[in-house]
Amino acid sequence: MVATKELNAHVAIPDDKMARQFASTLTVSTIGTVGILRLVKQCHLISEVNSRSDRIGCNFRLSTLFYASVLQQVGESP
């Protein structure tokens, strides 16, 4: 997080909750794996978020409701 701040990076990519909270105290924006998958789908670089998360072996620790919401945002169903 400190390097992100020192390098004036636009965003950090932590998936763990404590790292995201720490980034928030430094006013560093964050995006996680699911956010990246959503972004690349919106940019038409992949066709599906759901199949990609399965293929890359993501063992997400997030609520079913949150993941379903993300899939809905990109026009997919859980």
Helices and strands as residue ranges (DSSP letters): H 2-6, H 17-25, H 33-42, H 49-55, H 64-73
